[in-house]
Amino acid sequence: MKFRKKDITTKTPDEQKQKKLRNRVAMRHGVYATVITALVLVGAVVINILSNAIAQRFHTTIDLTAERSNTISPSNVSYIRDVDKDVTVTICASEDGYTGDYMAYYAYNYYSAQDVTGQYYRQTITLIEDYAVYNNHIKIVYADPQEPSFAEVQSRFSNTNLYYGDIIVECSFELNGKTINRNKILTYENLYQLEDTSGYAEYGMDVYTVTGSNVETALTSAIYYVTSEESTQALILGNHSNTSLTEQLVENLELNNYVVNTTSEAMITSIPEETDLLLIVAPTSDFATEELEVIETFLENGNDRGKGLLYFASTASPELPRLNTFLEDWGITVESGILYETDERYQLNQSPTSMGVFNQLTEYTPDVNNQSVVFAGSNLVPMRTAYERYDSRVTSSLMETSASVVVAPVGTDQNFTPSDSLVQSAYPVAILTRDTSYENDSNGLSSYVVAFASTDFILGTWDDYTIVDNMSFVIAAANQASGVGDSNISFSTKVVATGAFNESPSTQKINTVRILFVFIIPIIALVLCFVIWIRRKNK
């Protein structure tokens, strides 16, 4: 059986023309769809490249936490943007180690501190890295103390022990033809607010809890310090001081941006106008009344105040009736004798005249108030606060002994047996008096006198004990007395709300936004373009 081929009707010229037109239109739509698809792909690539570039150059982090705990304060941002010197911020850790488990382990074992939120260390890195985003003069570097390469960092600080998590702020610049190299080391206690929530951490039976971050204030203050072109002027009253005991004090003051000079005149008749801080160290002779009047005039500073005096007592000093009267007018009573610790728990080196002393955590020494270090003193002169408030002056005890101390005669050793008539008491070993005038400033302008009960606070007596940090306390008091602490750089403590979560809300939501714009939207656009292309092709 044979099949006949189906008859093929020849199309008319008009039909052929219409077919060609339809094919041309379909091809044009296909080209358009292809071009659109290509443009979307190119656009997605360009957007990703630009996003990365912008993220490196500008601040694009979205902080969605309720308290904006991961965001630098606006006033801080204004200061950061104006920094015009190159600053290097070295974080003594690896980035993963600081934000991960190792920093938590280290803080728990070495600082007896824990972050119950699990967020403060990540918050610290977020805040610090934002400094470099806001200003390209600021460079962030990670240096892990556990790596051999850290030896180069440690070599630059041969006189300082660096620990995991420390932050080093450095700056070098030219000033009056001289290269100025400045640095400041921020420790764990500088960065975090610690609280003894149980009341037992102080005795080593529990750990402190991190309840806030001081990163903003600590880091910005450090940047202010290392970039400052102004030095604080200190003057040792050498005609009445044992200058052989001042070497370490001078060295540490100079490391903290002080210029220290020493008087050579036999009689103090005037004090250079640029002087900010006077130093009297282990007086070798009493002051004349006229000299004390010069000092009083210096501290008054024409009602502008803003001046300071640091006094270091010594059991080797002679009788100083005029100087003691001057100090008593400033709320500081200096007595005769030597402090003797009757409780062996607080004695050091089995010596009753060497003892642990305790920071009173006042507002005047913020740099050392959160440090997990201890303070110690030997050959302490008895002192008392003469009053708490008198006229324009307010007196505060900065550091005290335990309550089991008595006053013994000078020269007493461990063979001395205190009589029952000696009253045990807590004695101040560092006293600060603030004198405030409101005449030229409604906010008040203050001068300070700070007295320490011994030169032991500025000597290397306790250098073998790395946990003892007397000099840091002295520098903190000097900064307050000289006005260094009045830089107006202070920001609110960053607090992370306690909660049971593994990742901060900010990070969760930012990742969601990132996935949405970087992946989901481009994929949807590609799918739509493909659907449009298929539909138009089949028409």
Secondary structure as the mmCIF struct_conf table of DSSP 4:
data_model
#
loop_
_struct_conf.conf_type_id
_struct_conf.id
_struct_conf.beg_label_comp_id
_struct_conf.beg_label_asym_id
_struct_conf.beg_label_seq_id
_struct_conf.end_label_comp_id
_struct_conf.end_label_asym_id
_struct_conf.end_label_seq_id
HELX_LH_PP_P HELX_LH_PP_P1 PHE A 3 ASP A 7
HELX_LH_PP_P HELX_LH_PP_P2 THR A 9 THR A 12
HELX_RH_AL_P HELX_RH_AL_P1 PRO A 13 ARG A 57
BEND BEND1 PHE A 58 PHE A 58
BEND BEND2 THR A 65 THR A 65
TURN_TY1_P TURN_TY1_P1 ALA A 66 GLU A 67
TURN_TY1_P TURN_TY1_P2 SER A 69 ASN A 70
BEND BEND3 THR A 71 THR A 71
HELX_RH_AL_P HELX_RH_AL_P2 PRO A 74 ASP A 82
BEND BEND4 LYS A 85 LYS A 85
STRN STRN1 VAL A 87 ILE A 91
BEND BEND5 CYS A 92 ALA A 93
HELX_RH_AL_P HELX_RH_AL_P3 GLU A 95 THR A 99
BEND BEND6 GLY A 100 GLY A 100
HELX_RH_AL_P HELX_RH_AL_P4 ASP A 101 TYR A 110
BEND BEND7 TYR A 111 TYR A 111
STRN STRN2 ALA A 113 GLN A 114
TURN_TY1_P TURN_TY1_P3 VAL A 116 THR A 117
BEND BEND8 GLY A 118 GLY A 118
HELX_RH_AL_P HELX_RH_AL_P5 TYR A 120 TYR A 134
TURN_TY1_P TURN_TY1_P4 ASN A 136 HIS A 137
STRN STRN3 ILE A 138 TYR A 142
TURN_TY1_P TURN_TY1_P5 PRO A 145 GLN A 146
BEND BEND9 GLU A 147 GLU A 147
TURN_TY1_P TURN_TY1_P6 PRO A 148 SER A 149
HELX_RH_AL_P HELX_RH_AL_P6 PHE A 150 SER A 155
TURN_TY1_P TURN_TY1_P7 ARG A 156 ASN A 159
BEND BEND10 THR A 160 THR A 160
TURN_TY1_P TURN_TY1_P8 TYR A 164 GLY A 165
STRN STRN4 ILE A 167 LEU A 175
TURN_TY1_P TURN_TY1_P9 ASN A 176 GLY A 177
STRN STRN5 LYS A 178 LEU A 186
HELX_RH_AL_P HELX_RH_AL_P7 TYR A 188 LEU A 191
STRN STRN6 TYR A 192 GLU A 195
BEND BEND11 THR A 197 GLY A 199
HELX_RH_3T_P HELX_RH_3T_P1 ALA A 201 TYR A 203
TURN_TY1_P TURN_TY1_P10 GLY A 204 GLY A 204
BEND BEND12 MET A 205 ASP A 206
STRN STRN7 TYR A 208 SER A 213
HELX_RH_AL_P HELX_RH_AL_P8 VAL A 215 THR A 227
STRN STRN8 THR A 232 ILE A 236
TURN_TY1_P TURN_TY1_P11 GLY A 238 HIS A 240
BEND BEND13 SER A 241 SER A 241
HELX_RH_3T_P HELX_RH_3T_P2 THR A 243 LEU A 245
HELX_RH_AL_P HELX_RH_AL_P9 GLU A 247 LEU A 255
TURN_TY1_P TURN_TY1_P12 ASN A 256 ASN A 257
STRN STRN9 TYR A 258 THR A 262
BEND BEND14 ALA A 266 MET A 267
TURN_TY1_P TURN_TY1_P13 GLU A 273 GLU A 274
STRN STRN10 LEU A 277 VAL A 281
BEND BEND15 ALA A 282 ALA A 282
BEND BEND16 THR A 284 SER A 285
HELX_LH_PP_P HELX_LH_PP_P3 ASP A 286 ALA A 288
HELX_RH_AL_P HELX_RH_AL_P10 THR A 289 GLU A 300
HELX_RH_3T_P HELX_RH_3T_P3 ASN A 301 ASN A 303
TURN_TY1_P TURN_TY1_P14 ASP A 304 ASP A 304
STRN STRN11 GLY A 308 PHE A 312
TURN_TY1_P TURN_TY1_P15 THR A 315 ALA A 316
BEND BEND17 SER A 317 SER A 317
HELX_RH_AL_P HELX_RH_AL_P11 PRO A 321 ASP A 329
TURN_TY1_P TURN_TY1_P16 TRP A 330 GLY A 331
STRN STRN12 ILE A 332 VAL A 334
BEND BEND18 SER A 336 GLY A 337
STRN STRN13 ILE A 338 GLU A 341
HELX_RH_3T_P HELX_RH_3T_P4 GLU A 344 TYR A 346
STRN STRN14 GLN A 347 LEU A 348
TURN_TY1_P TURN_TY1_P17 ASN A 349 GLN A 350
STRN STRN15 SER A 351 ASN A 359
TURN_TY1_P TURN_TY1_P18 GLU A 363 TYR A 364
TURN_TY1_P TURN_TY1_P19 PRO A 366 ASN A 370
STRN STRN16 VAL A 374 VAL A 374
STRN STRN17 PHE A 375 SER A 378
BEND BEND19 ASN A 379 ASN A 379
HELX_LH_PP_P HELX_LH_PP_P4 LEU A 380 PRO A 382
STRN STRN18 MET A 383 THR A 385
BEND BEND20 ALA A 386 ALA A 386
BEND BEND21 GLU A 388 GLU A 388
STRN STRN19 ARG A 389 TYR A 390
TURN_TY1_P TURN_TY1_P20 ASP A 391 SER A 392
STRN STRN20 ARG A 393 GLU A 400
TURN_TY1_P TURN_TY1_P21 ALA A 403 SER A 404
STRN STRN21 VAL A 405 ALA A 408
TURN_TY1_P TURN_TY1_P22 VAL A 410 GLY A 411
TURN_TY1_P TURN_TY1_P23 GLN A 414 ASN A 415
TURN_TY1_P TURN_TY1_P24 ASP A 420 SER A 421
BEND BEND22 LEU A 422 LEU A 422
HELX_LH_PP_P HELX_LH_PP_P5 VAL A 423 GLN A 424
STRN STRN22 SER A 425 SER A 425
STRN STRN23 PRO A 428 SER A 437
BEND BEND23 GLU A 439 ASN A 440
TURN_TY1_P TURN_TY1_P25 SER A 442 ASN A 443
STRN STRN24 LEU A 445 PHE A 452
BEND BEND24 ALA A 453 ALA A 453
HELX_RH_3T_P HELX_RH_3T_P5 THR A 455 ILE A 458
BEND BEND25 LEU A 459 GLY A 460
TURN_TY1_P TURN_TY1_P26 THR A 461 ASP A 464
TURN_TY1_P TURN_TY1_P27 THR A 466 ILE A 467
STRN STRN25 VAL A 468 VAL A 468
HELX_RH_AL_P HELX_RH_AL_P12 ASN A 470 SER A 482
TURN_TY1_P TURN_TY1_P28 GLY A 483 GLY A 485
BEND BEND26 SER A 487 SER A 487
HELX_LH_PP_P HELX_LH_PP_P6 SER A 492 THR A 493
STRN STRN26 LYS A 494 LYS A 494
HELX_LH_PP_P HELX_LH_PP_P7 VAL A 496 THR A 498
BEND BEND27 ALA A 500 ALA A 500
BEND BEND28 ASN A 502 GLU A 503
HELX_RH_AL_P HELX_RH_AL_P13 PRO A 505 ILE A 515
HELX_RH_PI_P HELX_RH_PI_P1 LEU A 516 ILE A 520
HELX_RH_AL_P HELX_RH_AL_P14 ILE A 521 LYS A 537
TURN_TY1_P TURN_TY1_P29 ASN A 538 ASN A 538
#
